[in-house]
Amino acid sequence: MVQLVYEKQHRLRSMMRMHGLSNGSYVLVMYLYFVIQYYLYVIIMAIAAVATGLGFFTRNGIGSQILFYGLFGNMQVAFAFLLSCFFSGTRSANITCWIWILGSALFGQFLLENVFANERWWAVLVQFIPTFGVYRCASLHYVCR
């Protein structure tokens, strides 16, 4: 998200348009760049996790993990594109990203654990936010195995 806001702040996107790049091409290239970067991180993390014998990676099937991380990566990149529309400066975007990452991890662990365990009616709505949806899926998938 910070890179998208940086390009908007320094008007790099408008310079790309002046050189003939369409908006659709720009969005497609940036989306693919971020998704491929995410997949490389996931592959490195999965190799390290299997090598160390973490239970989540060794107990669950590879097909379900590929689907799980693939969907989460696409949701996270799309969510970053959505959030980048609301910022005009990289500093505020960076601070918001860090607060979001730390806050959503703490919120998911301590508060949503009770909500998801008791099947509240609004738990489905909360899952549309990518970090909370992945927390729900990971906790259910790990418990069911």
Secondary structure, 3 states (H helix, E strand, C coil): CHHHHHHHHCCHHHHHHHCCCCHHHHHHHHHHHHHHHHHHHHHHHHHHHHHHCCHHHHHCCHHHHHHHHHHHHHHHHHHHHHHHCCCCCHHHHHHHHHHHHHHHHHHHHHHHHHHHHHCCCCHHHHCCCHHHHHHHHHHHHHHHC
